[in-house]
């Protein structure tokens, strides 16, 4: 019953967003405004306040990164190998990079933050911030650099690839919230009660708004194209990566809270950023779109199992 109370409300809000578009209570474009509110205002407020006011256990960033990104690296390599087996033209390595991105780039913001907070409480904010602070720039850089390596016609320098990512990162509201939250925490000034209550009200809207936006956004994703490739991407993301994360969390002897964050984040389905990456390079657009849609649907079944197996209920 505890597991149902953790997972069911999360997916009920996603379903509500999808149903709102299906029955035309809102337009398909509504996700843009709701997403902008959630990711530019509400979730940054949630992360900032939680980092400032919550008590966190001592954490080893390198052990956490080793467990999470070790699992990601293992899954990435497996995805490249499986993609080569699935492709008719095995020299078309660009597809392999996009396939790998679709197999590891989880929806850890829209779905991961609300579900992890529901399962583990506000104490999970510290471990979450460690992963969130490097996830997007690291994956985007790795994907882009590998694309440059496999596409010999591109002559861009490493700096020309890295600089735009760093500039985007410097303007990312979630990254700024994490950074400012950590700086403010170190000042030991705390939050004025009026300011705290104001931020808390914004923070309370973050998770529901993100989940509703995810449901609305799912309406435009379709399961079409290479069905086998879609299934393999979903299997790697929903099964292989969390299993690898669980084993590495044990290997690195992470405390239960940190291990829970690592495993739950690893178990998130493919996110919209993987689709954006596919669109940018015009590779495997339909399969990645299918992995986002099917993966989110299947996650309603796999995530309760992860919660139970990882001992988070």
PASEBA-1860 file (N, C-alpha, C; in nm, 3 decimals):
! residues 313
1> XXXXXXXX> 0.083/-0.121/0.000/0.000/0.000/0.000/0.086/0.126/0.000 ~ 0.197/0.123/0.077/0.286/0.239/0.082/0.342/0.270/-0.056 ~ 0.377/0.165/-0.132/0.431/0.185/-0.266/0.328/0.250/-0.358 ~ 0.203/0.207/-0.345/0.094/0.265/-0.425/0.080/0.414/-0.393 ~ 0.089/0.450/-0.267/0.076/0.589/-0.227/0.191/0.676/-0.278 ~ 0.306/0.615/-0.301/0.421/0.689/-0.356/0.404/0.711/-0.505 ~ 0.372/0.604/-0.578/0.377/0.607/-0.725/0.244/0.649/-0.788 ~ 0.133/0.599/-0.735/0.004/0.621/-0.801/-0.032/0.769/-0.818
9> XXXXXXXX> -0.017/0.854/-0.714/-0.052/0.996/-0.734/0.032/1.064/-0.842 ~ 0.158/1.023/-0.852/0.247/1.081/-0.954/0.194/1.053/-1.094 ~ 0.162/0.927/-1.120/0.114/0.891/-1.253/-0.032/0.935/-1.274 ~ -0.107/0.953/-1.166/-0.243/1.006/-1.180/-0.239/1.150/-1.232 ~ -0.142/1.229/-1.186/-0.129/1.366/-1.236/-0.083/1.367/-1.382 ~ 0.007/1.276/-1.418/0.047/1.265/-1.559/-0.074/1.230/-1.645 ~ -0.154/1.134/-1.599/-0.275/1.093/-1.672/-0.373/1.209/-1.682 ~ -0.383/1.290/-1.576/-0.473/1.405/-1.577/-0.431/1.506/-1.683
17> XXXXXXXX> -0.300/1.528/-1.695/-0.252/1.619/-1.800/-0.283/1.567/-1.938 ~ -0.260/1.438/-1.959/-0.289/1.376/-2.089/-0.439/1.384/-2.120 ~ -0.523/1.352/-2.019/-0.668/1.355/-2.038/-0.718/1.496/-2.067 ~ -0.654/1.596/-2.006/-0.695/1.734/-2.029/-0.683/1.773/-2.176 ~ -0.577/1.722/-2.242/-0.560/1.748/-2.386/-0.655/1.660/-2.467 ~ -0.665/1.533/-2.427/-0.748/1.439/-2.500/-0.893/1.486/-2.508 ~ -0.944/1.539/-2.397/-1.084/1.586/-2.393/-1.096/1.736/-2.420 ~ -0.985/1.797/-2.461/-0.981/1.935/-2.506/-1.020/2.036/-2.399
25> XXXXXXXX> -0.985/2.004/-2.274/-0.997/2.105/-2.170/-0.887/2.209/-2.185 ~ -0.773/2.167/-2.236/-0.662/2.258/-2.266/-0.610/2.222/-2.405 ~ -0.535/2.313/-2.466/-0.478/2.287/-2.598/-0.347/2.212/-2.585 ~ -0.302/2.153/-2.695/-0.174/2.081/-2.694/-0.057/2.173/-2.664 ~ -0.074/2.303/-2.691/0.035/2.398/-2.666/0.039/2.444/-2.520 ~ -0.058/2.400/-2.439/-0.061/2.445/-2.299/0.062/2.401/-2.223 ~ 0.124/2.289/-2.266/0.241/2.239/-2.193/0.354/2.340/-2.190 ~ 0.361/2.426/-2.293/0.472/2.521/-2.299/0.468/2.618/-2.181
33> XXXXXXXX> 0.350/2.678/-2.158/0.339/2.773/-2.048/0.354/2.706/-1.913 ~ 0.291/2.588/-1.897/0.299/2.517/-1.769/0.442/2.472/-1.743 ~ 0.508/2.421/-1.848/0.648/2.376/-1.834/0.739/2.492/-1.797 ~ 0.718/2.607/-1.862/0.802/2.723/-1.832/0.784/2.768/-1.687 ~ 0.658/2.766/-1.640/0.634/2.801/-1.500/0.702/2.699/-1.408 ~ 0.684/2.570/-1.438/0.738/2.466/-1.351/0.890/2.471/-1.346 ~ 0.956/2.484/-1.463/1.101/2.470/-1.468/1.177/2.601/-1.454 ~ 1.108/2.712/-1.472/1.174/2.841/-1.456/1.146/2.905/-1.320
41> XXXXXXXX> 1.035/2.865/-1.256/0.997/2.930/-1.130/0.974/2.829/-1.017 ~ 0.878/2.737/-1.036/0.834/2.654/-0.924/0.938/2.552/-0.878 ~ 0.991/2.473/-0.971/1.091/2.372/-0.931/1.221/2.437/-0.885 ~ 1.270/2.545/-0.949/1.385/2.614/-0.890/1.359/2.662/-0.747 ~ 1.236/2.712/-0.721/1.202/2.753/-0.584/1.204/2.634/-0.490 ~ 1.150/2.521/-0.536/1.151/2.398/-0.456/1.293/2.356/-0.421 ~ 1.381/2.352/-0.522/1.519/2.309/-0.498/1.593/2.407/-0.409 ~ 1.576/2.537/-0.436/1.645/2.639/-0.356/1.605/2.628/-0.208
49> XXXXXXXX> 1.474/2.624/-0.181/1.428/2.621/-0.043/1.471/2.492/0.027 ~ 1.457/2.380/-0.043/1.490/2.252/0.019/1.638/2.244/0.054 ~ 1.723/2.294/-0.035/1.867/2.293/-0.010/1.902/2.384/0.108 ~ 1.833/2.498/0.119/1.864/2.594/0.226/1.818/2.545/0.362 ~ 1.696/2.489/0.372/1.638/2.462/0.504/1.649/2.318/0.551 ~ 1.678/2.224/0.460/1.677/2.083/0.500/1.809/2.042/0.564 ~ 1.801/1.935/0.644/1.920/1.875/0.703/1.965/1.758/0.616 ~ 2.091/1.757/0.579/2.142/1.653/0.491/2.252/1.572/0.561
57> XXXXXXXX> 2.254/1.442/0.535/2.367/1.362/0.585/2.492/1.395/0.505 ~ 2.606/1.360/0.561/2.730/1.379/0.488/2.732/1.288/0.365 ~ 2.763/1.347/0.251/2.761/1.271/0.126/2.895/1.280/0.057 ~ 2.932/1.173/-0.010/3.050/1.175/-0.096/3.004/1.191/-0.240 ~ 3.030/1.309/-0.296/2.987/1.336/-0.433/3.046/1.235/-0.530 ~ 3.172/1.200/-0.510/3.238/1.111/-0.605/3.181/0.970/-0.601 ~ 3.142/0.926/-0.482/3.080/0.794/-0.474/2.942/0.794/-0.540 ~ 2.867/0.902/-0.518/2.736/0.912/-0.583/2.748/0.918/-0.734
65> XXXXXXXX> 2.839/1.004/-0.781/2.860/1.015/-0.926/2.913/0.883/-0.983 ~ 2.998/0.815/-0.906/3.050/0.687/-0.952/2.940/0.586/-0.972 ~ 2.844/0.582/-0.880/2.734/0.486/-0.890/2.640/0.523/-1.005 ~ 2.597/0.649/-1.008/2.498/0.688/-1.110/2.559/0.692/-1.250 ~ 2.670/0.762/-1.263/2.729/0.777/-1.397/2.806/0.653/-1.440 ~ 2.844/0.569/-1.344/2.897/0.439/-1.380/2.789/0.354/-1.446 ~ 2.669/0.355/-1.387/2.556/0.282/-1.446/2.520/0.340/-1.583 ~ 2.527/0.472/-1.591/2.497/0.537/-1.719/2.599/0.497/-1.825
73> XXXXXXXX> 2.728/0.493/-1.788/2.832/0.457/-1.884/2.816/0.312/-1.931 ~ 2.785/0.223/-1.838/2.764/0.082/-1.875/2.648/0.070/-1.973 ~ 2.538/0.141/-1.944/2.420/0.136/-2.032/2.450/0.199/-2.167 ~ 2.527/0.307/-2.167/2.564/0.375/-2.292/2.642/0.279/-2.382 ~ 2.740/0.211/-2.325/2.822/0.117/-2.404/2.736/0.003/-2.456 ~ 2.648/-0.050/-2.371/2.557/-0.157/-2.415/2.467/-0.109/-2.527 ~ 2.420/0.015/-2.518/2.332/0.071/-2.621/2.405/0.085/-2.754 ~ 2.530/0.130/-2.750/2.608/0.142/-2.874/2.625/0.004/-2.939
81> XXXXXXXX> 2.654/-0.098/-2.858/2.674/-0.233/-2.912/2.544/-0.289/-2.970 ~ 2.433/-0.273/-2.898/2.306/-0.324/-2.946/2.257/-0.248/-3.068 ~ 2.283/-0.118/-3.071/2.245/-0.039/-3.188/2.316/-0.086/-3.313 ~ 2.443/-0.122/-3.299/2.520/-0.172/-3.414/2.461/-0.303/-3.466 ~ 2.411/-0.387/-3.374/2.349/-0.513/-3.416/2.215/-0.490/-3.486 ~ 2.143/-0.386/-3.442/2.011/-0.361/-3.498/2.014/-0.287/-3.631 ~ 2.121/-0.211/-3.655/2.128/-0.129/-3.776/2.166/-0.214/-3.896 ~ 2.101/-0.185/-4.009/2.138/-0.251/-4.134/2.272/-0.199/-4.182
89> XXXXXXXX> 2.293/-0.068/-4.172/2.420/-0.007/-4.211/2.500/0.019/-4.083 ~ 2.589/-0.072/-4.051/2.661/-0.063/-3.924/2.765/0.047/-3.922 ~ 2.792/0.107/-4.038/2.887/0.218/-4.042/2.819/0.351/-4.006 ~ 2.686/0.349/-3.995/2.612/0.471/-3.965/2.615/0.494/-3.814 ~ 2.728/0.539/-3.765/2.750/0.546/-3.621/2.674/0.660/-3.554 ~ 2.632/0.760/-3.632/2.555/0.870/-3.572/2.426/0.818/-3.508 ~ 2.362/0.721/-3.574/2.241/0.663/-3.516/2.271/0.597/-3.382 ~ 2.389/0.537/-3.371/2.426/0.471/-3.247/2.436/0.569/-3.131
97> XXXXXXXX> 2.488/0.689/-3.156/2.499/0.789/-3.051/2.361/0.832/-3.003 ~ 2.269/0.857/-3.096/2.133/0.898/-3.059/2.062/0.784/-2.987 ~ 2.086/0.661/-3.031/2.028/0.544/-2.965/2.076/0.537/-2.820 ~ 2.205/0.564/-2.799/2.260/0.562/-2.663/2.198/0.673/-2.578 ~ 2.185/0.793/-2.635/2.123/0.903/-2.561/1.980/0.866/-2.521 ~ 1.906/0.804/-2.613/1.770/0.761/-2.583/1.762/0.653/-2.477 ~ 1.873/0.582/-2.456/1.876/0.472/-2.359/1.923/0.515/-2.221 ~ 1.979/0.636/-2.209/2.034/0.677/-2.079/1.981/0.811/-2.029
105> XXXXXXXX> 1.927/0.895/-2.118/1.887/1.031/-2.079/1.748/1.025/-2.017 ~ 1.742/1.008/-1.886/1.615/0.990/-1.819/1.544/1.120/-1.787 ~ 1.416/1.108/-1.761/1.333/1.223/-1.726/1.345/1.250/-1.576 ~ 1.463/1.293/-1.532/1.488/1.306/-1.389/1.438/1.439/-1.332 ~ 1.400/1.533/-1.418/1.345/1.659/-1.368/1.194/1.652/-1.360 ~ 1.128/1.630/-1.473/0.981/1.627/-1.475/0.923/1.519/-1.386 ~ 0.978/1.398/-1.395/0.925/1.283/-1.322/1.012/1.245/-1.202 ~ 1.144/1.253/-1.220/1.235/1.206/-1.116/1.226/1.286/-0.987
113> XXXXXXXX> 1.222/1.419/-0.997/1.216/1.502/-0.876/1.088/1.477/-0.797 ~ 0.969/1.486/-0.860/0.846/1.463/-0.781/0.840/1.324/-0.719 ~ 0.876/1.221/-0.796/0.864/1.085/-0.743/0.966/1.059/-0.633 ~ 1.088/1.109/-0.650/1.191/1.087/-0.549/1.158/1.159/-0.418 ~ 1.107/1.281/-0.429/1.065/1.353/-0.309/0.949/1.281/-0.240 ~ 0.859/1.225/-0.321/0.746/1.150/-0.265/0.794/1.025/-0.193 ~ 0.895/0.958/-0.250/0.945/0.833/-0.192/1.039/0.855/-0.075 ~ 1.124/0.958/-0.083/1.232/0.973/0.014/1.223/1.098/0.100
121> XXXXXXXX> 1.135/1.191/0.064/1.121/1.313/0.142/1.222/1.421/0.102 ~ 1.213/1.535/0.170/1.298/1.650/0.138/1.446/1.623/0.161 ~ 1.476/1.524/0.244/1.618/1.491/0.269/1.689/1.445/0.143 ~ 1.611/1.408/0.041/1.670/1.362/-0.085/1.721/1.477/-0.170 ~ 1.693/1.601/-0.131/1.730/1.715/-0.215/1.881/1.726/-0.235 ~ 1.959/1.698/-0.130/2.104/1.707/-0.144/2.159/1.610/-0.246 ~ 2.130/1.479/-0.232/2.175/1.384/-0.334/2.121/1.415/-0.473 ~ 1.996/1.461/-0.481/1.941/1.496/-0.612/2.019/1.610/-0.676
129> XXXXXXXX> 2.052/1.710/-0.595/2.125/1.826/-0.647/2.261/1.786/-0.703 ~ 2.327/1.688/-0.639/2.457/1.643/-0.688/2.447/1.586/-0.830 ~ 2.341/1.509/-0.855/2.324/1.451/-0.988/2.275/1.555/-1.087 ~ 2.176/1.635/-1.046/2.119/1.735/-1.137/2.221/1.839/-1.182 ~ 2.316/1.869/-1.094/2.412/1.975/-1.124/2.503/1.943/-1.241 ~ 2.520/1.815/-1.272/2.613/1.780/-1.381/2.546/1.698/-1.491 ~ 2.422/1.655/-1.470/2.362/1.558/-1.562/2.346/1.611/-1.704 ~ 2.273/1.722/-1.719/2.246/1.773/-1.853/2.373/1.816/-1.926
137> XXXXXXXX> 2.460/1.899/-1.863/2.581/1.935/-1.938/2.668/1.815/-1.972 ~ 2.680/1.718/-1.881/2.765/1.603/-1.907/2.711/1.519/-2.023 ~ 2.580/1.489/-2.021/2.523/1.406/-2.127/2.524/1.479/-2.260 ~ 2.491/1.606/-2.258/2.489/1.682/-2.383/2.629/1.693/-2.443 ~ 2.728/1.716/-2.357/2.866/1.724/-2.405/2.913/1.589/-2.460 ~ 2.886/1.482/-2.386/2.930/1.349/-2.431/2.865/1.312/-2.563 ~ 2.734/1.338/-2.574/2.665/1.307/-2.698/2.716/1.389/-2.814 ~ 2.734/1.519/-2.792/2.779/1.608/-2.899/2.922/1.576/-2.942
145> XXXXXXXX> 3.010/1.553/-2.844/3.149/1.520/-2.876/3.159/1.388/-2.951 ~ 3.079/1.290/-2.911/3.083/1.162/-2.983/3.028/1.177/-3.124 ~ 2.927/1.262/-3.140/2.877/1.289/-3.275/2.986/1.351/-3.362 ~ 3.061/1.444/-3.304/3.171/1.507/-3.378/3.277/1.403/-3.417 ~ 3.304/1.310/-3.329/3.407/1.210/-3.357/3.365/1.114/-3.468 ~ 3.237/1.075/-3.469/3.194/0.977/-3.569/3.160/1.041/-3.703 ~ 3.138/1.174/-3.702/3.107/1.244/-3.826/3.231/1.321/-3.869 ~ 3.308/1.262/-3.957/3.437/1.320/-3.997/3.423/1.451/-4.074
153> XXXXXXXX> 3.303/1.479/-4.126/3.287/1.600/-4.206/3.277/1.724/-4.118 ~ 3.244/1.707/-3.989/3.231/1.822/-3.902/3.369/1.862/-3.851 ~ 3.395/1.993/-3.855/3.527/2.044/-3.820/3.526/2.130/-3.694 ~ 3.418/2.127/-3.619/3.408/2.211/-3.502/3.513/2.175/-3.397 ~ 3.568/2.278/-3.332/3.666/2.255/-3.227/3.594/2.215/-3.099 ~ 3.671/2.161/-3.005/3.611/2.123/-2.877/3.552/2.244/-2.806 ~ 3.621/2.359/-2.816/3.572/2.480/-2.750/3.440/2.525/-2.810 ~ 3.425/2.514/-2.942/3.301/2.556/-3.007/3.184/2.467/-2.966
161> XXXXXXXX> 3.213/2.345/-2.921/3.108/2.254/-2.874/3.077/2.283/-2.727 ~ 3.180/2.299/-2.647/3.162/2.312/-2.503/3.105/2.448/-2.463 ~ 3.150/2.557/-2.530/3.110/2.692/-2.490/2.959/2.713/-2.491 ~ 2.887/2.674/-2.600/2.741/2.695/-2.597/2.673/2.618/-2.484 ~ 2.723/2.498/-2.453/2.664/2.421/-2.343/2.685/2.494/-2.210 ~ 2.804/2.547/-2.189/2.833/2.619/-2.065/2.750/2.746/-2.055 ~ 2.730/2.816/-2.168/2.648/2.937/-2.167/2.503/2.904/-2.134 ~ 2.452/2.794/-2.193/2.315/2.751/-2.161/2.304/2.715/-2.013
169> XXXXXXXX> 2.406/2.648/-1.962/2.407/2.606/-1.821/2.402/2.727/-1.729 ~ 2.474/2.834/-1.765/2.480/2.953/-1.680/2.346/3.024/-1.672 ~ 2.255/2.994/-1.768/2.123/3.058/-1.768/2.012/2.961/-1.726 ~ 2.047/2.838/-1.696/1.947/2.737/-1.662/1.892/2.763/-1.521 ~ 1.760/2.786/-1.507/1.704/2.820/-1.375/1.727/2.712/-1.270 ~ 1.724/2.585/-1.309/1.744/2.478/-1.212/1.889/2.477/-1.162 ~ 1.983/2.495/-1.253/2.123/2.501/-1.213/2.149/2.624/-1.124 ~ 2.086/2.737/-1.160/2.103/2.858/-1.080/2.044/2.840/-0.941
177> XXXXXXXX> 1.928/2.774/-0.933/1.864/2.751/-0.803/1.952/2.664/-0.714 ~ 2.011/2.559/-0.772/2.100/2.472/-0.696/2.222/2.551/-0.647 ~ 2.280/2.629/-0.738/2.398/2.707/-0.702/2.370/2.810/-0.594 ~ 2.264/2.890/-0.613/2.230/2.992/-0.515/2.188/2.929/-0.382 ~ 2.119/2.813/-0.389/2.079/2.745/-0.267/2.199/2.702/-0.185 ~ 2.299/2.646/-0.251/2.420/2.604/-0.181/2.495/2.723/-0.121 ~ 2.505/2.832/-0.199/2.574/2.952/-0.150/2.501/3.009/-0.028 ~ 2.367/3.020/-0.038/2.290/3.077/0.073/2.297/2.987/0.196
185> XXXXXXXX> 2.299/2.858/0.175/2.309/2.765/0.288/2.440/2.787/0.365 ~ 2.547/2.809/0.292/2.677/2.827/0.355/2.686/2.957/0.435 ~ 2.597/3.055/0.405/2.599/3.181/0.480/2.538/3.165/0.619 ~ 2.458/3.057/0.642/2.390/3.033/0.769/2.293/3.146/0.806 ~ 2.244/3.219/0.706/2.150/3.327/0.732/2.006/3.278/0.742 ~ 1.980/3.161/0.687/1.843/3.110/0.688/1.753/3.193/0.598 ~ 1.621/3.179/0.616/1.525/3.252/0.535/1.429/3.328/0.625 ~ 1.404/3.453/0.592/1.302/3.532/0.660/1.168/3.458/0.650
193> XXXXXXXX> 1.088/3.455/0.758/0.961/3.380/0.754/0.870/3.416/0.638 ~ 0.861/3.544/0.605/0.776/3.585/0.492/0.833/3.533/0.361 ~ 0.964/3.547/0.344/1.030/3.497/0.223/1.018/3.345/0.215 ~ 1.038/3.279/0.328/1.029/3.133/0.332/0.890/3.085/0.292 ~ 0.786/3.150/0.346/0.650/3.108/0.314/0.617/3.134/0.168 ~ 0.666/3.245/0.114/0.642/3.278/-0.027/0.707/3.173/-0.118 ~ 0.833/3.140/-0.090/0.903/3.040/-0.169/0.837/2.903/-0.153 ~ 0.791/2.874/-0.029/0.726/2.746/-0.004/0.600/2.731/-0.089
201> XXXXXXXX> 0.521/2.839/-0.100/0.400/2.834/-0.183/0.434/2.805/-0.329 ~ 0.539/2.870/-0.379/0.583/2.842/-0.516/0.631/2.698/-0.528 ~ 0.706/2.653/-0.429/0.762/2.517/-0.433/0.653/2.411/-0.435 ~ 0.544/2.436/-0.363/0.435/2.339/-0.358/0.371/2.317/-0.495 ~ 0.381/2.417/-0.582/0.323/2.405/-0.716/0.416/2.334/-0.813 ~ 0.543/2.317/-0.775/0.642/2.265/-0.869/0.614/2.125/-0.918 ~ 0.601/2.031/-0.827/0.582/1.891/-0.868/0.452/1.870/-0.943 ~ 0.336/1.919/-0.893/0.212/1.899/-0.970/0.217/1.963/-1.108
209> XXXXXXXX> 0.273/2.084/-1.117/0.280/2.151/-1.248/0.368/2.072/-1.344 ~ 0.481/2.021/-1.295/0.571/1.945/-1.382/0.504/1.818/-1.432 ~ 0.430/1.750/-1.345/0.365/1.625/-1.385/0.250/1.649/-1.481 ~ 0.172/1.754/-1.457/0.066/1.789/-1.552/0.126/1.825/-1.687 ~ 0.233/1.902/-1.686/0.300/1.939/-1.811/0.352/1.816/-1.884 ~ 0.405/1.720/-1.809/0.454/1.596/-1.871/0.339/1.522/-1.938 ~ 0.225/1.513/-1.871/0.109/1.446/-1.931/0.063/1.514/-2.058 ~ 0.057/1.647/-2.055/0.017/1.722/-2.176/0.119/1.700/-2.287
217> XXXXXXXX> 0.247/1.704/-2.249/0.354/1.690/-2.347/0.355/1.552/-2.413 ~ 0.316/1.450/-2.337/0.316/1.314/-2.391/0.219/1.298/-2.508 ~ 0.121/1.387/-2.517/0.020/1.375/-2.621/0.083/1.384/-2.761 ~ 0.197/1.454/-2.772/0.257/1.470/-2.904/0.359/1.361/-2.937 ~ 0.390/1.275/-2.841/0.484/1.166/-2.868/0.408/1.043/-2.915 ~ 0.464/0.975/-3.015/0.398/0.858/-3.073/0.492/0.739/-3.074 ~ 0.434/0.620/-3.061/0.512/0.496/-3.072/0.503/0.450/-3.216 ~ 0.600/0.492/-3.294/0.603/0.451/-3.434/0.747/0.442/-3.480
225> XXXXXXXX> 0.766/0.380/-3.593/0.902/0.364/-3.644/0.956/0.226/-3.614 ~ 1.080/0.220/-3.572/1.148/0.092/-3.547/1.105/0.037/-3.412 ~ 1.006/-0.053/-3.414/0.949/-0.105/-3.289/1.053/-0.176/-3.204 ~ 1.140/-0.257/-3.266/1.241/-0.330/-3.189/1.338/-0.233/-3.122 ~ 1.378/-0.130/-3.195/1.468/-0.031/-3.137/1.405/0.039/-3.017 ~ 1.275/0.071/-3.028/1.204/0.136/-2.918/1.202/0.045/-2.795 ~ 1.172/-0.082/-2.816/1.166/-0.177/-2.705/1.303/-0.192/-2.639 ~ 1.408/-0.199/-2.720/1.543/-0.215/-2.664/1.582/-0.091/-2.584
233> XXXXXXXX> 1.553/0.029/-2.635/1.582/0.151/-2.561/1.510/0.152/-2.426 ~ 1.382/0.115/-2.428/1.304/0.111/-2.304/1.360/0.008/-2.206 ~ 1.401/-0.107/-2.258/1.456/-0.212/-2.172/1.587/-0.166/-2.108 ~ 1.671/-0.101/-2.185/1.798/-0.051/-2.131/1.772/0.055/-2.025 ~ 1.679/0.146/-2.054/1.656/0.259/-1.962/1.583/0.216/-1.836 ~ 1.481/0.132/-1.850/1.395/0.098/-1.736/1.444/-0.023/-1.656 ~ 1.527/-0.108/-1.719/1.572/-0.230/-1.651/1.723/-0.232/-1.630 ~ 1.798/-0.222/-1.741/1.943/-0.238/-1.730/2.008/-0.128/-1.646
241> XXXXXXXX> 1.972/-0.003/-1.670/2.038/0.107/-1.599/2.007/0.106/-1.449 ~ 1.881/0.087/-1.406/1.858/0.080/-1.260/1.924/-0.040/-1.192 ~ 1.931/-0.154/-1.264/1.999/-0.270/-1.206/2.148/-0.238/-1.187 ~ 2.209/-0.178/-1.289/2.350/-0.140/-1.278/2.370/-0.039/-1.166 ~ 2.278/0.057/-1.153/2.288/0.158/-1.047/2.275/0.095/-0.909 ~ 2.184/0.001/-0.896/2.163/-0.069/-0.768/2.290/-0.143/-0.727 ~ 2.351/-0.214/-0.821/2.473/-0.290/-0.790/2.590/-0.197/-0.758 ~ 2.602/-0.088/-0.834/2.712/0.005/-0.809/2.692/0.081/-0.678
249> XXXXXXXX> 2.566/0.110/-0.643/2.539/0.176/-0.515/2.585/0.086/-0.400 ~ 2.564/-0.046/-0.415/2.613/-0.142/-0.315/2.766/-0.145/-0.314 ~ 2.824/-0.146/-0.435/2.970/-0.152/-0.447/3.036/-0.031/-0.383 ~ 2.976/0.088/-0.405/3.033/0.211/-0.350/2.988/0.236/-0.206 ~ 2.909/0.142/-0.152/2.865/0.149/-0.012/2.796/0.282/0.018 ~ 2.704/0.321/-0.069/2.631/0.445/-0.047/2.531/0.427/0.067 ~ 2.508/0.532/0.146/2.404/0.525/0.249/2.267/0.509/0.182 ~ 2.167/0.458/0.255/2.037/0.427/0.194/1.973/0.542/0.120
257> XXXXXXXX> 1.980/0.664/0.174/1.917/0.779/0.107/1.982/0.807/-0.027 ~ 2.115/0.813/-0.030/2.186/0.840/-0.155/2.164/0.727/-0.255 ~ 2.168/0.603/-0.207/2.145/0.489/-0.295/2.005/0.494/-0.355 ~ 1.907/0.534/-0.273/1.771/0.545/-0.323/1.758/0.646/-0.434 ~ 1.822/0.762/-0.418/1.819/0.864/-0.523/1.885/0.813/-0.650 ~ 1.999/0.750/-0.637/2.072/0.698/-0.753/1.988/0.597/-0.829 ~ 1.927/0.503/-0.758/1.849/0.397/-0.823/1.722/0.454/-0.886 ~ 1.652/0.541/-0.814/1.528/0.599/-0.868/1.556/0.685/-0.991
265> XXXXXXXX> 1.659/0.768/-0.984/1.693/0.851/-1.101/1.732/0.763/-1.220 ~ 1.806/0.656/-1.192/1.845/0.565/-1.301/1.725/0.496/-1.363 ~ 1.618/0.478/-1.284/1.500/0.405/-1.331/1.400/0.492/-1.406 ~ 1.426/0.622/-1.416/1.333/0.710/-1.486/1.330/0.678/-1.636 ~ 1.213/0.688/-1.699/1.204/0.661/-1.843/1.274/0.769/-1.925 ~ 1.293/0.741/-2.052/1.357/0.836/-2.143/1.283/0.969/-2.141 ~ 1.358/1.078/-2.134/1.298/1.211/-2.123/1.298/1.288/-2.254 ~ 1.229/1.401/-2.253/1.212/1.482/-2.373/1.345/1.536/-2.426
273> XXXXXXXX> 1.445/1.552/-2.339/1.575/1.603/-2.385/1.641/1.507/-2.485 ~ 1.617/1.376/-2.467/1.669/1.280/-2.565/1.604/1.303/-2.701 ~ 1.476/1.334/-2.700/1.404/1.363/-2.824/1.459/1.491/-2.889 ~ 1.486/1.592/-2.808/1.543/1.717/-2.860/1.678/1.690/-2.926 ~ 1.758/1.604/-2.863/1.889/1.568/-2.920/1.870/1.499/-3.055 ~ 1.774/1.407/-3.063/1.748/1.336/-3.189/1.702/1.432/-3.298 ~ 1.616/1.526/-3.262/1.567/1.624/-3.359/1.682/1.712/-3.408 ~ 1.770/1.751/-3.316/1.882/1.838/-3.353/1.968/1.775/-3.462
281> XXXXXXXX> 1.988/1.643/-3.453/2.073/1.575/-3.551/1.993/1.500/-3.657 ~ 1.858/1.506/-3.646/1.769/1.438/-3.742/1.806/1.291/-3.757 ~ 1.821/1.227/-3.643/1.853/1.084/-3.638/1.758/1.015/-3.542 ~ 1.698/0.905/-3.584/1.611/0.823/-3.499/1.504/0.905/-3.426 ~ 1.449/1.004/-3.493/1.350/1.091/-3.429/1.227/1.011/-3.386 ~ 1.174/0.927/-3.476/1.055/0.848/-3.441/1.081/0.745/-3.332 ~ 1.191/0.668/-3.341/1.217/0.573/-3.232/1.236/0.638/-3.096 ~ 1.306/0.750/-3.090/1.326/0.816/-2.961/1.193/0.872/-2.909
289> XXXXXXXX> 1.112/0.928/-3.001/0.978/0.973/-2.962/0.898/0.856/-2.904 ~ 0.908/0.741/-2.968/0.839/0.622/-2.918/0.891/0.577/-2.783 ~ 1.023/0.589/-2.762/1.081/0.550/-2.633/1.032/0.641/-2.521 ~ 1.014/0.770/-2.551/0.962/0.863/-2.451/0.819/0.823/-2.413 ~ 0.735/0.799/-2.515/0.594/0.767/-2.489/0.578/0.630/-2.422 ~ 0.636/0.527/-2.483/0.622/0.392/-2.430/0.693/0.377/-2.296 ~ 0.811/0.438/-2.284/0.886/0.429/-2.160/0.810/0.488/-2.042 ~ 0.747/0.603/-2.064/0.670/0.666/-1.956/0.552/0.578/-1.916
297> XXXXXXXX> 0.487/0.518/-2.014/0.376/0.427/-1.985/0.424/0.305/-1.906 ~ 0.533/0.244/-1.951/0.586/0.126/-1.883/0.640/0.158/-1.744 ~ 0.686/0.283/-1.726/0.741/0.321/-1.595/0.636/0.314/-1.485 ~ 0.509/0.325/-1.522/0.402/0.311/-1.422/0.403/0.171/-1.362 ~ 0.458/0.074/-1.435/0.469/-0.064/-1.386/0.606/-0.089/-1.323 ~ 0.714/-0.040/-1.387/0.849/-0.071/-1.341/0.888/0.008/-1.216 ~ 0.844/0.132/-1.203/0.887/0.213/-1.089/0.837/0.160/-0.954 ~ 0.712/0.112/-0.944/0.674/0.050/-0.816/0.762/-0.069/-0.779
305> XXXXXXXX> 0.804/-0.147/-0.881/0.893/-0.260/-0.855/1.028/-0.210/-0.804 ~ 1.079/-0.102/-0.866/1.206/-0.045/-0.822/1.195/0.004/-0.678 ~ 1.086/0.070/-0.646/1.066/0.120/-0.510/1.069/0.006/-0.408 ~ 1.005/-0.106/-0.443/1.001/-0.220/-0.352/1.137/-0.288/-0.342 ~ 1.198/-0.318/-0.457/1.325/-0.390/-0.459/1.436/-0.310/-0.392 ~ 1.434/-0.178/-0.415/1.538/-0.094/-0.356/1.510/-0.062/-0.208 ~ 1.398/-0.113/-0.157/1.367/-0.094/-0.016/1.327/0.047/0.019 ~ 1.257/0.116/-0.075/1.222/0.256/-0.053/1.079/0.274/-0.005
313> X> 1.003/0.167/0.001/0.860/0.178/0.038/0.844/0.214/0.186
END
